[in-house]
Amino acid sequence: MQRVIDAITTAPAWVRNDRGDVLAANELGRALYLDMMAEGPTPPNSARFTFLNPKAREFFADWERAADDVVGVLRSTAGKNPYDKDLTDLIGEVSTRSEEFRTR
């Protein structure tokens, strides 16, 4: 998959799983999401970035909508597989560190 994404040279491209973990990205995708890609833990995650990194509010033109979208995707994913330990760990981590996430 990485080779296919790397072949896309005129647009940012990335592959995420249903938890928002970035599994692969091309050079432009890594550049676009530089702040998220630079964060630990590995792999970078869109929920962690959106709710735990103050730079996300500057990155997203409409942070409120981005935040709602992330929560919606995680809710849907939890409904499909409520026993996914990585998902429950992620939700627990972001919930304990972000009141805005908990509220949504």
N, C-alpha and C positions, 0 to 999 in steps of 0.2 A: 504494500500500500504506500509506503514511504516513497518508493521510486515513482509511482504514478503521480503522487502529489508534487514531488520535486520536478516533474516534467512540466507542471503548470508554472510558467515563468512570468506571465503577464497579469496575474491576479493572486491575491492571498487565498490560500486554501488550507483547511485543517479538517481533521476527523475527530469527532468527540463521541463518547459513549452517552448513554441516557442519563448518567450522573453528572455530565458536564466535564468529565476528565478529557483533556486534550491528549489524544493518543498519537497523533502525527500532525506535522505542519510543514509547509514549504517555507522558503526563506522569507517571502513577503508576508506570510501568515504569522511567522515568528516576530517579524518586525512590527506588524500591526498590533499584535498583542504582547509587545515587549514587556510591559509591566507585569502582566499575568504570567508570562513564560519565565520571568526572572524569579518568581516566588517559589519557595518550597512549600509544601512537600511535593515530591514528584508523584504523579503527573500534575501539571497545572490544572486548576479546576475553575470553571466559570462561576460557581456559587461562592466559593471562597473569595475570588477576586471581586465579585460584585458587592458582597456584603462586608468583607473584612479589609479591603484595601481602599483607603481614602482616594486614591488616584482613579478609582472606577467612576466616581461622580464626575470627574473631568473628562474621562474617556467617552462615556456614553452621552450622546446628545440628549437622550431622554432616559435618565437613570431610573426614574420611577417605573417606567414601562419595562426596562431591562430587568429590574428587580422582580416585578410581577411575573415576567416571562420565565425567569429562572425558577421561581417558586412553583409556577404552574407545571413546568416540566418535571420537577422533583416530585410533586404530588402525583402526577400521572405515573411516573416510574414506580413510586411506592405502591400505588394501587395495583400495578402489574406484578410486582415482586416484593411483597412486604417483608420477606425474610432475607433480603440482600444485605449482608452484614456491612459491606463497604458503603452502601447507601445510608443505612441507619447510623453508621459512624459519622459520615459526612453531615447528615442532618443534625445529629447531636452536637457535633463540633460547632457548626455555624449557629445553631440555636443558642448555645451557651455563650457565644461571643458577640451576637448581634441581636439587639432588641428589635430592630426593623425586620429582620428575618422572622423572628418569633411572632411578631404582629401579623405578618403576611401569612 
